[in-house]
Amino acid sequence: MTKRDTNLGFSIVEALLILVVIGILGFTGWFVYHSRSAANKDYAQTADQAPVVNTSWKRYCSSYGGVCFSYPANWKESSAGSTTNGARINITSPSGKVTVGYTPFIDGIGGACPECSFKALSIARPTGAPSSLRVVKGVLDNGSGSFTAIYDIMTEQQVAQLNLVAGQTASNTLVLALFDNPSNNPGQESLSVENPEGNNVSNPFDSENAAESWLSQPEVITAGKILSSIQQKGGSQVGTLNIGEMSVNMQLSGQIPDVVYANYYNADTTVTSPYGELFDIGISTQSLTNAGGGVGCSADHGALGQVIESTLPPTAPDANGAYVERTPDNKTLFQIGKFYYWYVAPQNIGCEGGQVQAGQAEADQSAFAKAFTTLQADGSN
């Protein structure tokens, strides 16, 4: 009898098993692709609701208003008049057809509109602000056959009081987008997207679709990202300061979201000192610099102090008055690799005058000293 060769070919059972496995693999691949496609579609529909701001953008800060926000380098910043409480600022798009307007002081606005209704297209928490603020986008039906495109910063309380829900229309609603000054200065303030060609409350769109179409334009979406970048003084951690030259970073609080740094007294190289090779940078905030208090407010003059990197630790007197090397405590003195890092507070606060508020520089300096305690390697080395 001839013996069957069991090492070649497949039996019917084996062939069926292979087909089943191939079918399972094919279905799994289709399911993963379908799931990812759906997720991507959902993200595309909501991407402008919580945008990420490019860190290379420019930054504007108001010392009176206690807020900062960022905008693309090719958008133009201009002042729209000055008041004792700070100027209104316009940030205008390259085409000139979209403007983000910021007013640091508004007083005495009120009103009602029983015939108005508001269709909320999106309500999102800003990427940089405390949880009490919201970026609200939608269309206001003025009740007379005209429509206003709304893209504003509002408070969470205002959103709740007006019964605004994303994707729904609220009746008997007049949207007045104002928020309180976080520095407890008088008045309220506003940050909103506007059409400088006149399509606002006084000259609205003639249809809801036209207003929604304007809100979907690329420059308007970018303007929404400017709104979302708003940061307020006060509150908890809002960001990270990266000092690339030193390969370290630290966590910033809402008191100082706009920290800036520069080589101390413009020294552009590492120098040799009693502490070995030493690199020294000065610290300030953009709001102090903008407030016009003179060179004493600038980073290169160390308005809020200095951060020093060296190859040797600093010294301090011991109980007998002898100077000895300090031991890293990971609060005021850090050792990361071969380098030591420490913070030097200014001997006196020389940032004053201009629009610098009383006690502002002192409060910012104290906040930065606390931020320094979070210093860590940025992972670039």
C-alpha positions as CSV (number, residue, x, y, z in Angstrom):
1,M,0.0,0.0,0.0
2,T,1.3,3.4,-0.9
3,K,1.8,5.8,2.1
4,R,0.3,9.3,1.7
5,D,2.9,12.1,1.9
6,T,1.7,14.3,4.9
7,N,4.4,17.0,4.4
8,L,3.0,18.5,1.1
9,G,-0.3,20.3,0.4
10,F,-3.3,21.1,2.7
11,S,-6.3,19.1,3.7
12,I,-9.8,20.5,3.2
13,V,-10.0,21.3,6.9
14,E,-6.7,23.1,6.9
15,A,-7.7,25.2,3.9
16,L,-10.9,26.2,5.6
17,L,-9.1,27.2,8.7
18,I,-6.7,29.4,6.6
19,L,-9.7,31.1,5.0
20,V,-11.3,31.7,8.4
21,V,-8.1,33.3,9.7
22,I,-7.8,35.5,6.6
23,G,-11.4,36.6,7.0
24,I,-10.8,37.6,10.6
25,L,-7.7,39.5,9.8
26,G,-9.5,41.3,6.9
27,F,-12.4,42.3,9.2
28,T,-10.0,43.5,11.9
29,G,-8.2,45.7,9.5
30,W,-11.4,47.2,8.1
31,F,-12.7,47.8,11.6
32,V,-9.5,49.6,12.7
33,Y,-9.5,51.7,9.5
34,H,-13.1,52.6,9.9
35,S,-12.7,53.5,13.6
36,R,-9.7,55.8,12.9
37,S,-11.5,57.4,10.0
38,A,-14.5,58.2,12.2
39,A,-12.2,59.6,14.9
40,N,-10.4,61.8,12.4
41,K,-13.8,63.0,11.1
42,D,-15.0,63.9,14.6
43,Y,-11.7,65.8,15.3
44,A,-12.0,67.7,12.0
45,Q,-15.5,68.9,13.0
46,T,-14.3,70.2,16.4
47,A,-10.7,71.2,15.8
48,D,-11.3,74.9,15.9
49,Q,-13.1,74.6,19.2
50,A,-10.0,73.9,21.3
51,P,-7.0,74.9,19.1
52,V,-3.4,74.6,20.0
53,V,-1.5,77.9,19.7
54,N,1.8,78.0,17.9
55,T,4.5,79.0,20.4
56,S,6.3,81.1,17.8
57,W,3.4,83.6,17.8
58,K,3.8,87.1,19.1
59,R,2.4,88.0,22.5
60,Y,0.4,91.0,23.8
61,C,-0.1,91.7,27.5
62,S,-2.1,94.3,29.3
63,S,-0.9,95.4,32.7
64,Y,-4.2,97.1,33.5
65,G,-6.4,94.3,32.1
66,G,-4.2,91.5,33.7
67,V,-4.5,89.3,30.5
68,C,-2.2,88.1,27.8
69,F,-2.9,86.5,24.4
70,S,-0.9,85.4,21.4
71,Y,-1.3,86.1,17.7
72,P,0.5,85.1,14.4
73,A,3.6,87.1,13.4
74,N,1.9,88.2,10.2
75,W,-1.1,89.7,11.9
76,K,-0.8,93.5,12.7
77,E,-1.1,94.9,16.2
78,S,-2.4,98.5,16.4
79,S,-3.9,100.8,19.0
80,A,-7.4,102.1,18.5
81,G,-7.2,105.1,20.9
82,S,-6.0,105.5,24.5
83,T,-7.7,105.8,27.8
84,T,-6.4,106.2,31.3
85,N,-7.1,102.5,31.7
86,G,-5.2,101.4,28.6
87,A,-5.7,101.5,24.9
88,R,-8.1,99.3,22.9
89,I,-6.0,97.0,20.8
90,N,-6.8,95.6,17.4
91,I,-5.0,92.5,16.0
92,T,-5.8,92.5,12.2
93,S,-5.4,89.6,9.8
94,P,-3.1,89.8,6.7
95,S,-6.1,90.4,4.4
96,G,-7.4,93.2,6.7
97,K,-10.8,91.5,6.8
98,V,-10.7,90.0,10.2
99,T,-9.8,91.7,13.5
100,V,-9.5,90.5,17.1
101,G,-10.4,93.5,19.3
102,Y,-9.3,93.7,23.0
103,T,-10.7,96.4,25.3
104,P,-9.3,96.5,28.8
105,F,-12.0,98.8,30.3
106,I,-15.7,98.8,29.6
107,D,-18.3,100.3,31.9
108,G,-22.0,100.9,31.8
109,I,-23.1,98.5,29.1
110,G,-26.5,96.8,29.4
111,G,-29.7,96.1,27.6
112,A,-32.2,93.4,26.7
113,C,-33.6,91.9,23.5
114,P,-36.7,89.8,24.0
115,E,-37.0,89.1,20.2
116,C,-33.4,87.9,19.9
117,S,-32.1,84.3,19.8
118,F,-28.6,82.9,19.7
119,K,-27.5,79.7,18.0
120,A,-24.4,78.4,19.7
121,L,-22.1,76.7,17.2
122,S,-19.4,75.9,19.7
123,I,-18.5,76.6,23.4
124,A,-14.9,75.7,24.4
125,R,-12.6,76.3,27.3
126,P,-9.5,78.4,26.3
127,T,-6.3,76.5,26.1
128,G,-4.4,78.9,28.4
129,A,-7.1,80.4,30.7
130,P,-8.7,79.5,34.0
131,S,-11.8,77.3,33.8
132,S,-14.1,80.2,34.3
133,L,-13.7,81.5,30.7
134,R,-15.2,80.1,27.5
135,V,-14.7,80.8,23.8
136,V,-18.2,81.1,22.4
137,K,-19.0,81.0,18.6
138,G,-22.4,81.4,17.1
139,V,-25.0,83.5,15.3
140,L,-27.3,86.1,17.0
141,D,-30.7,86.5,15.3
142,N,-31.5,90.1,16.0
143,G,-35.2,89.5,15.5
144,S,-35.5,91.8,12.5
145,G,-34.3,89.6,9.7
146,S,-30.6,90.4,10.4
147,F,-27.9,88.2,12.0
148,T,-24.7,88.9,13.8
149,A,-21.7,86.6,13.8
150,I,-20.4,86.2,17.4
151,Y,-17.0,84.9,18.4
152,D,-16.2,86.1,21.9
153,I,-14.7,85.3,25.3
154,M,-17.4,84.9,27.8
155,T,-17.5,83.7,31.4
156,E,-18.9,80.3,32.4
157,Q,-21.5,82.1,34.5
158,Q,-22.7,84.1,31.5
159,V,-23.0,80.9,29.4
160,A,-25.1,79.3,32.2
161,Q,-27.3,82.4,32.7
162,L,-28.1,82.6,29.0
163,N,-28.7,78.8,28.8
164,L,-26.2,78.5,26.0
165,V,-25.5,74.9,24.8
166,A,-23.4,74.0,21.8
167,G,-25.6,73.0,18.8
168,Q,-28.7,74.6,20.3
169,T,-30.6,77.9,20.0
170,A,-31.4,80.0,23.1
171,S,-34.3,82.4,22.8
172,N,-34.7,85.9,24.4
173,T,-31.0,86.3,24.4
174,L,-28.8,89.3,24.0
175,V,-25.1,88.3,24.0
176,L,-22.9,90.8,25.8
177,A,-19.5,89.1,26.1
178,L,-17.7,90.7,29.0
179,F,-15.4,89.3,31.8
180,D,-14.1,90.7,35.0
181,N,-10.6,92.2,35.4
182,P,-8.5,89.5,37.1
183,S,-6.4,92.2,38.8
184,N,-9.5,93.6,40.5
185,N,-9.1,96.9,38.6
186,P,-12.4,98.8,37.8
187,G,-14.5,98.0,34.8
188,Q,-14.9,94.9,32.7
189,E,-13.0,93.9,29.5
190,S,-13.7,92.1,26.2
191,L,-11.9,90.1,23.7
192,S,-13.7,89.3,20.5
193,V,-13.4,88.5,16.7
194,E,-14.8,91.3,14.5
195,N,-15.3,92.1,10.9
196,P,-13.7,95.5,10.3
197,E,-15.7,95.9,7.0
198,G,-18.8,96.5,9.1
199,N,-20.6,93.2,9.6
200,N,-21.2,93.6,13.3
201,V,-24.1,94.7,15.5
202,S,-24.7,98.0,13.7
203,N,-24.4,96.4,10.2
204,P,-25.1,92.7,10.5
205,F,-25.4,89.9,7.9
206,D,-28.7,89.4,6.0
207,S,-28.9,85.7,6.7
208,E,-27.9,83.1,9.2
209,N,-26.0,81.1,6.5
210,A,-24.0,84.2,5.6
211,A,-23.0,84.7,9.2
212,E,-22.1,81.0,9.6
213,S,-20.1,81.1,6.4
214,W,-18.0,84.0,7.7
215,L,-17.3,82.2,10.9
216,S,-15.9,79.2,8.9
217,Q,-13.4,81.3,7.0
218,P,-9.7,80.3,7.6
219,E,-8.7,83.7,9.0
220,V,-11.7,83.7,11.4
221,I,-10.7,80.2,12.6
222,T,-7.2,81.6,13.3
223,A,-8.8,84.5,15.2
224,G,-10.6,81.9,17.3
225,K,-7.2,80.5,18.2
226,I,-6.1,83.9,19.3
227,L,-9.1,84.0,21.7
228,S,-8.2,80.6,22.9
229,S,-4.7,81.6,23.9
230,I,-5.9,84.1,26.5
231,Q,-4.3,83.9,29.9
232,Q,-5.2,85.7,33.1
233,K,-3.1,86.7,36.0
234,G,-3.9,84.9,39.1
235,G,-4.9,81.2,39.4
236,S,-3.0,78.0,39.1
237,Q,-0.3,76.7,36.7
238,V,-0.9,77.9,33.1
239,G,2.2,77.0,31.2
240,T,5.8,76.1,31.0
241,L,8.9,78.4,30.6
242,N,11.5,76.7,28.4
243,I,15.0,78.1,28.7
244,G,16.5,76.4,25.6
245,E,20.0,77.8,26.2
246,M,20.2,76.0,29.5
247,S,18.1,72.9,28.5
248,V,15.7,73.4,31.5
249,N,12.1,74.4,32.0
250,M,9.8,75.3,34.9
251,Q,6.1,75.6,35.5
252,L,4.5,79.1,35.5
253,S,1.5,80.2,37.5
254,G,-1.3,82.4,36.4
255,Q,0.4,85.4,38.1
256,I,3.2,85.3,35.5
257,P,2.0,83.6,32.3
258,D,4.1,85.9,30.2
259,V,7.6,85.5,31.6
260,V,10.4,86.5,29.2
261,Y,14.2,86.2,29.6
262,A,17.3,87.6,28.0
263,N,21.1,87.4,28.5
264,Y,21.8,89.4,31.6
265,Y,23.1,92.9,30.5
266,N,23.4,91.4,27.0
267,A,26.3,89.2,27.8
268,D,26.2,86.8,24.9
269,T,28.8,84.1,25.9
270,T,29.6,81.9,28.9
271,V,32.1,83.5,31.1
272,T,34.7,82.1,33.5
273,S,34.0,83.0,37.2
274,P,34.7,81.8,40.7
275,Y,31.8,79.4,40.0
276,G,33.6,77.9,36.9
277,E,31.9,78.4,33.5
278,L,28.9,80.5,34.1
279,F,25.9,81.5,32.0
280,D,23.5,84.2,33.3
281,I,20.1,85.3,32.1
282,G,17.8,88.0,33.4
283,I,14.0,87.5,34.0
284,S,11.0,89.8,33.5
285,T,7.4,89.6,32.2
286,Q,6.1,91.0,29.0
287,S,3.4,92.9,30.8
288,L,6.0,94.7,33.0
289,T,8.0,95.5,29.8
290,N,5.0,96.8,28.1
291,A,4.0,98.9,31.0
292,G,6.7,101.4,30.3
293,G,8.6,101.5,33.6
294,G,12.0,102.0,31.9
295,V,15.0,99.7,31.5
296,G,14.5,98.5,35.1
297,C,11.5,96.5,33.9
298,S,13.4,94.7,31.1
299,A,14.6,91.1,31.1
300,D,18.2,92.0,30.3
301,H,18.3,94.1,33.5
302,G,16.9,91.3,35.6
303,A,13.7,93.0,36.7
304,L,12.6,89.8,38.5
305,G,16.0,88.4,39.1
306,Q,18.5,86.1,37.4
307,V,18.8,82.4,36.7
308,I,22.4,81.2,36.7
309,E,24.0,78.0,35.2
310,S,27.5,77.1,36.3
311,T,29.9,74.2,36.5
312,L,30.5,74.8,40.2
313,P,27.9,75.4,43.0
314,P,27.6,78.8,44.7
315,T,29.0,79.4,48.2
316,A,27.3,80.7,51.4
317,P,28.7,81.5,54.9
318,D,28.4,78.7,57.4
319,A,27.8,79.2,61.2
320,N,31.4,80.3,61.6
321,G,31.3,82.8,58.8
322,A,33.4,80.7,56.5
323,Y,32.2,80.4,52.9
324,V,31.4,76.9,51.8
325,E,29.8,75.3,48.8
326,R,26.1,75.0,49.0
327,T,24.4,71.6,48.7
328,P,21.7,71.2,46.1
329,D,18.3,71.1,47.7
330,N,16.2,70.9,44.5
331,K,14.3,74.0,45.5
332,T,16.7,76.9,45.4
333,L,19.7,75.1,44.0
334,F,19.6,72.3,41.5
335,Q,22.3,70.0,40.0
336,I,21.4,68.5,36.6
337,G,24.3,66.6,35.0
338,K,27.5,68.6,35.3
339,F,25.7,71.9,35.8
340,Y,24.3,73.8,38.8
341,Y,21.3,76.1,38.6
342,W,20.2,78.8,41.1
343,Y,18.0,81.9,41.2
344,V,19.2,85.3,42.4
345,A,16.5,87.7,43.4
346,P,17.0,91.4,42.5
347,Q,18.6,93.5,45.3
348,N,15.9,96.0,44.8
349,I,12.8,96.2,42.6
350,G,13.7,98.9,40.0
351,C,10.7,98.4,37.8
352,E,8.3,101.3,38.5
353,G,6.7,104.2,36.8
354,G,4.8,104.3,33.6
355,Q,1.7,102.1,33.9
356,V,3.3,99.6,36.3
357,Q,0.8,99.0,39.1
358,A,1.9,99.4,42.7
359,G,3.2,96.1,44.0
360,Q,3.0,94.4,40.6
361,A,6.8,93.8,40.2
362,E,7.1,92.6,43.8
363,A,4.2,90.1,43.3
364,D,5.7,88.9,39.9
365,Q,9.1,88.4,41.5
366,S,7.6,86.3,44.3
367,A,5.7,84.2,41.8
368,F,8.8,83.6,39.7
369,A,10.8,82.6,42.8
370,K,8.1,80.0,43.4
371,A,8.2,78.9,39.8
372,F,11.9,78.3,40.0
373,T,11.4,75.6,42.6
374,T,9.8,73.5,39.7
375,L,13.0,73.6,37.5
376,Q,13.8,70.4,35.7
377,A,15.8,69.2,32.6
378,D,13.8,69.6,29.4
379,G,15.1,66.3,28.0
380,S,17.0,67.9,25.1
381,N,20.3,66.6,26.3
